[in-house]
Structures are given as structure tokens and as C-alpha cells.
Amino acid sequence: MMNRARSHATIVVAVLASLALPVQTALADDRGSIRVRIEHPVAVPGGILDGARSEATRVFRQAGIDIVWLKPGDRECSDEGRVIRVILPSLKNADQYLQWERVDKNALGDANPTASLIHIFWDRLAVSASHHGRDEAGLLGVVLAHEIGHVLLPGAGHSPTGIMQASVEVRMLTPLRFTIQQSEEMHRHLRQEPDITVEGTQAISVR
């Protein structure tokens, strides 16, 4: 029986010094791929959503992983592996979810690796982006990449640098990336598709 223990990988909005990291690019013959579907993005302007997809795609491409973005009506084939679902709930549903799941009240996103399920709280994210002078598409792309990272790095938690750090500079100009070790671990995870059993809540913050 599948262990139902779940983990929250939350993203909450802390201003840190910019971290200039070398580009991590995997070899072309060692590329992996993941399938991601964004659901219920009714409140997000199409241009912002497209920009966020592009940013998340860039982050994973540098890690040697391609993202296949599925449309809501696309069929799922079991032989193509699992689909990572990203839900953008309404403000009311987001508040209910945060309370029900006991997620940090400042969270911008939450990942459940066991279910390959991500929630991103768009209304909170838009306010944070405006407050810090960050473009919404760029911040949404960072949140997407971070939370997908939690799904592909179950139990790994956060790192002191890169896209998986616990706190991120919202106004940062230097693009965030996965470390070489994280990239290698995600490739191993995609090859093995292990049974995920993790516990605990992790957060990334931006003040």
C-alpha cells in the first residue's frame, strides 16, 4: 500500500544578497523530461503564464531536463510517466487550503511530492511581486521551478544556494539555478521513479 505520508514544500516571500552561480548545463545526451499541467489559471493573464513557463523551462533546461507543458484537455498515457499537476486556486480556496493543510500563512506555493501535486497561490504572489518591484512572470517562474524541484528531489529539503535555497532575493537579477548535485539527483530520480515517502514542511521566503 502506498504510504500516504505527505510533505509540504512551501514557498513564502526574504531579501538575501544576490548569489552569482555558474551555469549548470547537462550534457545533451543525458537529458530527461517531465510533463507538467497547470490547472485553473483563470486569474493569471496569459502573457504572465507564458513568461512563467519560459522561466521554469530555462531553469530545468540548464539542469538537462525538458518540460513538456500539457494543456488541460491533453490525455495522459501511463507509459509516458506521471504528470506533475500545478493548481492555481482562487484566493478563497487558497486561504482554506493553507488553513486545512497547516501551511505557512505567507506561503506562495506548496508541493506534495507523493502526489506530484503543486499549489501556487497566485493572489499572494502577485501582491509580493508588486511590493518588491519584481515582474510577476519571473517570480511565478521561480516559484514553479522551486516547487517542481521539490517533487523531483523528495526528502532533499532546501540548499544554501541556488533555486532550492530556503530564502530567495525577490529583486535578484542573477538567474537562479539548480546545483550540479541537484541536477544529477533529479536525473537519478527520473530514471528510477522511486516510491516517495517524505515528511515535514519546507519553506522558501522572500521578505
C-alpha positions as CSV (number, residue, x, y, z in Angstrom):
1,M,0.0,0.0,0.0
2,M,1.3,3.4,-0.9
3,N,2.5,5.3,2.1
4,R,0.2,8.4,2.4
5,A,2.7,10.4,4.3
6,R,3.0,13.8,2.6
7,S,5.3,16.7,2.6
8,H,4.7,20.3,2.1
9,A,7.3,22.2,0.2
10,T,6.2,25.8,0.7
11,I,7.4,29.0,-0.8
12,V,6.8,32.1,1.3
13,V,8.0,35.6,0.4
14,A,13.3,37.4,2.4
15,V,15.7,39.5,0.9
16,L,19.1,38.0,0.6
17,A,22.3,39.1,-1.2
18,S,22.4,38.1,-4.8
19,L,24.1,34.8,-5.5
20,A,26.0,34.6,-8.7
21,L,26.2,30.9,-9.6
22,P,27.9,29.3,-12.6
23,V,25.6,28.0,-15.2
24,Q,24.8,24.3,-14.8
25,T,24.1,22.6,-18.1
26,A,23.8,18.9,-18.5
27,L,25.2,17.0,-21.5
28,A,22.9,16.8,-24.4
29,D,22.9,13.0,-24.4
30,D,21.9,12.8,-20.8
31,R,18.6,14.8,-20.9
32,G,15.5,13.9,-19.1
33,S,11.9,15.2,-19.4
34,I,8.9,15.8,-17.2
35,R,5.3,16.5,-18.0
36,V,3.6,19.4,-16.2
37,R,0.0,20.6,-16.4
38,I,-1.2,23.9,-15.0
39,E,-4.8,23.8,-13.9
40,H,-7.3,26.6,-13.1
41,P,-5.1,29.6,-14.0
42,V,-8.2,31.7,-14.5
43,A,-6.9,34.8,-12.7
44,V,-3.4,34.8,-14.3
45,P,-3.1,36.8,-17.6
46,G,-1.9,34.6,-20.4
47,G,1.2,36.6,-21.1
48,I,2.3,36.2,-17.5
49,L,1.7,32.5,-17.6
50,D,3.6,32.1,-20.8
51,G,6.5,34.1,-19.3
52,A,6.5,31.9,-16.2
53,R,6.6,28.7,-18.3
54,S,9.5,30.1,-20.2
55,E,11.4,30.9,-17.0
56,A,10.8,27.5,-15.4
57,T,11.7,25.8,-18.8
58,R,15.0,27.8,-18.7
59,V,15.9,26.7,-15.2
60,F,15.2,23.0,-15.9
61,R,16.9,23.1,-19.4
62,Q,20.1,24.2,-17.7
63,A,19.8,21.1,-15.5
64,G,19.4,18.9,-18.5
65,I,15.6,18.4,-18.1
66,D,13.0,19.4,-20.6
67,I,9.5,20.3,-19.5
68,V,6.5,19.2,-21.7
69,W,3.7,21.6,-20.8
70,L,0.4,19.8,-21.1
71,K,-2.9,21.5,-21.9
72,P,-6.0,20.8,-19.7
73,G,-7.5,18.6,-22.4
74,D,-4.4,16.6,-23.1
75,R,-4.7,12.9,-22.4
76,E,-2.4,11.1,-20.0
77,C,-0.6,7.9,-21.1
78,S,0.6,5.7,-18.3
79,D,3.6,4.6,-20.4
80,E,4.8,8.2,-20.6
81,G,5.3,8.5,-16.8
82,R,3.5,10.6,-14.3
83,V,2.2,14.2,-14.7
84,I,3.1,16.9,-12.3
85,R,-0.1,18.9,-11.6
86,V,0.1,22.6,-10.8
87,I,-3.1,24.1,-9.3
88,L,-3.7,27.9,-9.0
89,P,-6.6,28.1,-6.6
90,S,-8.8,31.2,-6.1
91,L,-7.9,33.4,-3.1
92,K,-10.8,31.9,-1.1
93,N,-9.7,28.3,-1.8
94,A,-6.1,29.2,-1.2
95,D,-6.9,30.5,2.3
96,Q,-8.9,27.4,3.0
97,Y,-6.1,25.2,1.8
98,L,-3.5,27.0,3.8
99,Q,-5.6,26.6,7.0
100,W,-6.6,23.0,6.3
101,E,-3.1,21.8,5.4
102,R,-1.4,24.0,8.1
103,V,0.8,25.7,5.6
104,D,2.7,28.9,6.5
105,K,0.3,31.8,6.2
106,N,2.8,33.6,4.0
107,A,3.2,30.7,1.6
108,L,3.2,31.4,-2.2
109,G,3.3,27.7,-3.1
110,D,3.1,24.2,-1.7
111,A,4.3,20.9,-3.1
112,N,3.2,17.4,-2.3
113,P,5.9,15.1,-3.8
114,T,3.9,11.9,-3.1
115,A,1.0,13.0,-5.2
116,S,3.1,15.0,-7.7
117,L,0.8,17.9,-6.9
118,I,1.7,21.6,-6.5
119,H,-0.5,24.5,-5.3
120,I,0.6,28.1,-6.2
121,F,-1.2,31.0,-4.6
122,W,-1.4,33.5,-7.4
123,D,-3.1,36.4,-5.5
124,R,-0.4,36.3,-2.8
125,L,2.4,36.0,-5.4
126,A,1.1,39.0,-7.4
127,V,1.0,41.2,-4.3
128,S,4.5,40.1,-3.4
129,A,5.8,40.8,-6.9
130,S,4.3,44.3,-6.9
131,H,5.6,45.1,-3.4
132,H,9.2,44.2,-4.3
133,G,9.1,45.6,-7.8
134,R,9.6,42.1,-9.4
135,D,7.8,41.1,-12.6
136,E,5.0,38.7,-11.9
137,A,6.0,36.2,-14.7
138,G,9.6,36.0,-13.4
139,L,8.5,35.4,-9.8
140,L,5.9,32.8,-10.8
141,G,8.5,31.0,-12.9
142,V,10.9,30.9,-9.9
143,V,8.1,29.5,-7.7
144,L,7.1,26.9,-10.4
145,A,10.7,25.7,-10.7
146,H,11.3,25.6,-7.0
147,E,8.1,23.6,-6.3
148,I,8.7,21.2,-9.2
149,G,12.2,20.8,-7.8
150,H,10.7,19.6,-4.5
151,V,8.7,16.9,-6.5
152,L,11.9,15.7,-8.2
153,L,14.0,16.0,-5.1
154,P,11.7,14.3,-2.5
155,G,13.2,14.5,1.0
156,A,16.1,16.7,0.0
157,G,14.7,19.8,1.5
158,H,16.5,23.1,0.8
159,S,20.0,24.0,-0.1
160,P,22.2,27.0,0.9
161,T,22.4,28.3,-2.7
162,G,20.5,28.2,-5.9
163,I,16.8,27.8,-6.8
164,M,16.2,25.4,-3.8
165,Q,17.5,27.8,-1.1
166,A,15.1,28.4,1.8
167,S,15.0,32.2,1.1
168,V,15.4,34.0,-2.2
169,E,16.1,37.6,-3.3
170,V,12.9,38.7,-5.0
171,R,14.7,41.6,-6.8
172,M,17.6,39.3,-7.8
173,L,18.9,39.9,-11.3
174,T,21.1,36.9,-11.4
175,P,19.0,33.9,-12.6
176,L,18.6,31.1,-10.0
177,R,19.7,27.6,-11.0
178,F,19.9,24.1,-9.7
179,T,23.3,23.0,-8.4
180,I,25.2,20.2,-10.2
181,Q,24.4,17.8,-7.4
182,Q,20.7,18.6,-7.5
183,S,20.7,18.2,-11.3
184,E,22.3,14.8,-11.0
185,E,19.9,13.7,-8.3
186,M,16.8,14.7,-10.3
187,H,18.1,12.7,-13.3
188,R,18.5,9.7,-11.0
189,H,15.0,10.2,-9.7
190,L,13.6,10.3,-13.2
191,R,15.4,7.1,-14.2
192,Q,14.3,5.2,-11.1
193,E,10.9,6.8,-10.3
194,P,11.2,5.7,-6.6
195,D,8.3,5.4,-4.2
196,I,8.3,8.8,-2.4
197,T,7.9,8.8,1.4
198,V,8.8,12.1,3.0
199,E,7.7,14.1,6.0
200,G,7.9,17.7,7.1
201,T,7.4,21.2,5.8
202,Q,9.9,23.2,4.0
203,A,9.8,26.9,3.1
204,I,11.4,29.4,0.9
205,S,10.9,33.0,2.0
206,V,11.1,36.5,0.4
207,R,10.6,39.4,2.8
